Amino acid sequence: MWKKINRYFSDLSPAQLIFTFYLLAVSVSVALLSLPFAMKEGVEVSFIDTLFTAASAISVTGLSVISIKDTYSEAGIFILIFVLQVGGIGIMTMGTFIYLIFRRKIGLRERRLIMVDQNQTQLSGLVNLLKQILIIFIAIEFFGSVVLGLYFIPFYDTWQEAFIHGIFAAVSATTNAGFDITGSSLIPFANDYFVQFITIILIILGAIGFPVLVEIKDFLLNKKGRYRFSLFSKLTTATFLSLVVFGTFMILLLEFNHFFEGKSWHESFFYSLFQSVTTRSAGLATVDVNEFTEPTLLFLSSMMFIGASPSSVGGGIRTTTFAINILFLFNFARGNKSIKIFKREIHEVDIRKSLIVTIFAFFTCFASVFILSISENFTVMEILFEVASAFGTCGLSTGITPDLSNFGKILIMLLMFIGRVGILNFIFIIGKKGKDVNYHYPKERLIIG
């Protein structure tokens, strides 16, 4: 039996293995969240709702069909924190950590899986990268937990309760999970700019990309003089921050005469800034998004579709994909045959990948909206927002998630998984390895446009 199982796993591609491991992680999470002591007394949750919660936690999305606050006990909250950790840092990072604890050798196959899980292009230095990711990630969460835990003490009856809320808020923000145990996200802290500022920092550190964090760490500890950041770090950071600034400006503009009417400049600014940052992939909110107008919801949907940076806790098409698409259009319009940025030239393979990811993502989301508009009794805008949130592993919602049919919940779960593992990995999961051919047909030009 074990030989058959081993042979089955040996025949799978790295992308298929990663997807299988994520499915196994969801299965284990369902079992843990279904334990009697994980739920409050008298609370019962259906299998499909527990499965949805587990899938949302592993994919660090945050969409929920139940109230986390009213469903899970303290033990259940800590189980959910553990599941968010696994989903946030990645299956292979957690697996490598366990391997290192038991002093197991990390072979070529494991390194290939790490490369796929972390969106890397080369095998060298992967184990060291994962060690640094783990240390940096835990350090960020520890900092956030301590700061928020201490700050929450006056708000709760005991310091233990304050620190439980602080730990959960820090983990949820850093992993960009979007879950909350307040029952109303960060709306109670809509006028508390300190909590918002700390949360914004944690969200950005989680979503900007693990390689960027490692390079920032190396830069801060560098004692050899000048440090050169990689093209990836420069492009993804510039794009990420540009999207945050642009998103803040657009929300301010779109809601100036609507939700922000009568509010002070600092209230409007922080509402806009927080919602702009959270659309990168976080899902936490300081306002009920139903308060916004449809143009704003449409804009937020497009921001969630872009998502976070590659090799981070977030989903979507990713910031570098969006940046390369924009650069490609700009250079094509100017007649340039290559893309040059930061004194570097982007590889043609990466340009093709960006276009493939965007096209596949667009048709996946379009098909999902079309199907759900038939199966569910909601407006197209509500469905579009939900689909963009699931694909971007964001977790913002207009409130329709609990009322989805079982079919709708399954489709949203699939979108969350696609957003978490990435479009390219998903294509490699469903596709077959191509065969090289030693012949070509005559080429012929087509009329385009």
N, C-alpha and C positions, 0 to 999 in steps of 0.2 A: 504493500500500500504506500509506504513512505517513498519507495523508488518511483512509483507512478506520480506521486505529488511532486517529487524533486524533478522528474523529467518534464512535467507540465510547466513548472516554474522556469526551468532551463530553456524551454522553447519560447518563452515570452520575451519581447523586446524590453529594454530598460524603461521606456515610457509606459508600456503595459504593466510592468511590474510595479512601478510607482503608483499607477492608478489602482492596482490590486491592493497595495499596502494601505492606500487611503480608504478603500472600501472596508478593509479589515479594521482600520482604526475607527471608522464609523460604527461597525458592528460591536466592537469592544465598548465604545462610548455609549451605545444604546443599552448594553448590558449594565454598565455602571450607573447610568442615569435611571435605570428601571429598578435598582435596588430599593427595598422598602425604606431603609433609613435615609435615602437620598431625597425623599419627598416628605412634605409636611403631612401631618396626621389627617387622614380623611380625604386626601387628594388623590385622584386617579387620572392618569394620562393615557390616552390611547396609544397603540403602537406606532401609528403613522405620525402622531404628533411628537413622540419621543424620537423617532427616526429623523424627523424634520429638524428638531432641536440639535441632535447629534451632528447631522450633516451641516447645519448652519455653524456649529461650533468648530468642527474640524476644518471647514472652509473659511473660518473666521469672517463670516458674513454679518450675522446679527439679526437677520430676519427671524421672527419668532411667531409661532401660532399660539403660544401660551404666555402667561405672565410669569417670568422667572421669579419675581419677588413672592408671588402667592403660591408657587408650585414647589420650589425646592427648599429643603432644610439647610442648616449650616453645612452639614456634610455634603449635601448635593451641590452647594455653592462652590465648595473646595474641589469637588469632582469636576465641575464645569470649568474652574480655573485651570486644572490640569489638562483638560481636553483643549482648552484655548491655547495653552502653551504648546502642545503637540502640533495643533493646526497652524499656529503662528510661526514657529521656527522651522517647521517642516518635519516630515516623517524621518528623513534620512539624517537630519541633524540630531534628532532624539535617538535614533538607532545608533549613530556613531558614538554618541555620548555613552550609551549602554555598553557598546563594544569596548570603549576605552576603559570603563570601570572594571570590566572583567578581563582586561588585557588580551582581547581577541584581535587577531591580525585582520586588518582591513585590506582585502585583496582588490584585484582589478575590477571584478564584477561590482563590488560595493562602491568603488570609486566612480564607475560609470553611472550607477544609480544616483550617487550624490551629484554628479555633473548635470543629470537630467532634472533632479529635484530643485537644484539651486540655479538652473538656467546658465550654467557655466559652459565655456567653449573649449576648455582644456583640462586634462587630468591632473597636471602637476599642482601641488599645493592645496588640494581640496580639503584634506583632513585638517591642516593648519587653519584654513579658512573657517571651517565649521567650529573649531575650538574657539576662535576669536569671536565668531557670531554668537555663540552660546554665552561667552563671558560678557560681551558688550550688552547683549539683550537682557540678561539677568540683572546686570548692573543698572541699566535704564529702568527696568521694572522696580528694582529695589528702591532706587531714588524716588520714583513716583509714588510708591506705596508709603514710604516714610513721610514724605512731604504732605501728601493728601491725608494720610492717617492722622497725623498730628493736627492738621488743619480742621479735620472733621470732628475732633473731640467735643467742642462746644455744641455740636449739632445732635449728638446722640447721648443716650443715658449712661453708657459705659464706654471706656476707652477700647475695650475689645470689639464692641460693635462698630466703633468709629474706624478701627484699623481693618476690619473685615470689608467695610465699604471702601476704604482707601486702597486696599490690596486689589479688590475686584475692579475698581475704577481704573487703577494703573495698568493692570493686565489687559483689561478690555480696550483701553486707549492704545497701548503700545502694540498689541496684536491687531489693532484696527478691527476688533470683533464687533463692537457696537452693542453688545449686550449690556444691560444695566439691572441693578437690584433696587433701584429707587421706585420703579413702576412708571416713571415718566422721563426716562433718559436724563439729560442735564437741564431740563426745563426749570426745575427748582433753583438752579444756579444761573439763570438767565442774566441776572444783574451782578453776579459774583465774578468779576474779571480775573481774580487770582486763580480760581478753579479752572476757568476757561483757558487761561494762559498756560498753566501746567499741562492741561489736557491737550492743547494744541501742540506743545513741544513734544509730548509723548507720541501723538498721532504722526507727526512729521518724522520723528526718529524711526518709527516702525515702518512707515510707507516709503521712505526715500531710497531704500535699497541697502541690503547688507554690505555689498562691496564698498559703497560710499561711506558707511559707518567705519569700516575697517580702515579705509584710506584716511579718514579724518583722524582716527586714533593714531595711525602711523605719522601723520603730519604733526599732531600735537606732541608726540614723543620723539620726533625727529631731532637729532642733535648734530647732524652732518651738514647742515646748511640748507640750501634750496631743495624743496620737495616738489616733484612733478605729479600732479593728479592725472589719472587716466582719462581718456576721451569719454568713457562711459560715465565717470563721476561728474565731469564738467557738463556733459549734455543733459544727463538725467536731473542734476541739481538745478541747472538753469531752466529746464522745462518745467520741473516741479514747482519751483518758486514763481515762475511766470504764470502758471495756471492758477496758483493761489491768489496772486495779485489781480489777475484778469477776472477770476471768479468773484472776488470781493467787490471789484468795481462794477461788474455786471449785475450782481444782486442788489447793490445799492441803487443802481440806475433803474432796474426793473421794478423795484418795490418802493421807490422814492415817494410816489403819490398814493401808495396803497398801504402795505403793512407798516412802513416806516413813518407814515404821516403822523405828526404829533409827537414823535419820539426825538430825544436829544441826539446830537451828532455821534456821541460815544456809544449810545445804545445801538444806533443803526450800524455803526462801524463794526462793533463786536458781533452783532447778529450776522452781518455779512461775512466777516472774516471767519468766524467759526463754521458757518455753513459751507463756505468755500473750501476750507481745510478738510472738513468731514466728508465731502464728496470725493476726496482722493481715494477713500476706501473705508473710512472709520464707522460711519453710521450713527454716531452719537449726535444729538441735536439739542439746541437751546430753545427751539421753537417748534410747534406742531407745523409740519410742512403744508398741511391743509390750509394754513393761514396765507400761504403764498398764492399768487395768481398763476394761471396756466402757463404763460410765457416763462415765468421763473422755474416752474416744475419741469418744463421742457429743457431749459438751460441746465438745470441740475442733473437731468437725465443724461445729457450729453457729457457732462463732467464725470459722472459715474461710469459711463461707457469707456472713457479714457482710462480712468482708474489710477493706480499707484505706479511706482517704478518697478522694473523687472527685478527679480531676486529679492523681493520684499515680502511683507505679509499680505499685500493687497492683490486685487485682481484687475479685470478690465483688459483693454488692448495694451496697456502700459504706456508710460510717458515717453519712452524712447521711440516706440512705434509711432506715436502721434508726431513727435518731433521730426523723425525721418520722413514721414509722409508730407509734412509741411515743407521741409527743406527740398524734397524731391519736386514738388509742384512749383516751388519758387525757382529752382534751378532749371527745370524743364521749360518754364515760361521764358527764361532768359537765354535759352539755347545752350546751356551748359550740359556737358555729357557726364559730369561727375559731381558729387556733393562734397564740398570742402567746408570744414567747420573747425575752429580752434586749431588751425594749422595742421589739420589731419584730414585724410580723405576716407570717407565711409565706404566700406566694401560693398560691391554689387550684390553679394549674397544677402547681406543684411537689409539692403533696400528691397530685394524681392521678398524676403521674409516679412518685412513690415507691411507691404501691400497685401500679401496673402493673409496675414493675421487680421488686417482691417476688413478685407472683403468677407472672409469667413465669419468674423464676429458680427458684421453688419447683417448678413443673411441669417445667421443663427438667431440674433435678437429679433429681426423682422419676422421670421417664421414663428418664433415663440409668441410674439405679440399677436400675430394673426390667429394662431391656434387658441390662445387663451381668450381672445375676444369672442371666439365661438363657444368655448366651454364654460366661461365664467360670466357672471352677470354684473360686470363693472364697466366703467367708461374706458375708452381706449387710452386716455391720458393716465388713468390710475394703473392700468395694465402695463403701459410703457414704462412708467416710473418703477414699478415693481420688477420688471424684467431687467432694466438697466441697473437697478440696485443689486439684484441677484448676480448678474454677470460681472459687475464691478466689485463683487463681494463687499458691498458697502453696508447694507442693512437699513437704510432709510426707507420709510414706507408711508403711504397715505392712510394706512390702517386696514388694508384689505387682506393682509396675510392670513389671519385666523379664519376668515370666511371663504378661503379658497377651497375648491373641491379637492378630493384626494388626487385626482388626475392633475389638477393645477399645482398641488404641493409637490408632486413627483417631478413635474417639469421644472419648477423653480429649483428643486434640489439638484437636478441635472445641470442647470445653468450655474448654480453656485460652484459645483465641482469643476465645470469647464473653466470658470473664472479663476478658480484656485490653482488648478494644474497648468493652466495656460493653453492658449489656442493651438500653438505648435505641437505641444505634447499630446493634446487631444487628437489632432490630426494624425500623429504618429501612432496613437493607440488604435484608431479605427482603420488606418491604412495599412498597406503591405509594402514591404521593401521593394523598391524598383529594381529592374534588371537593366544592366548596361548593355547597349546594343552597339554593334560594330558597323552599322550602316546608317545612312541618312537619305531622306527624300529631297528632291529639289525644293528650294525655298521660293516662296512667292509672296509678294507684297499685297496687303489688303488696304481698302479704304477705311480709315478710322476717323470718327468724329463727324 
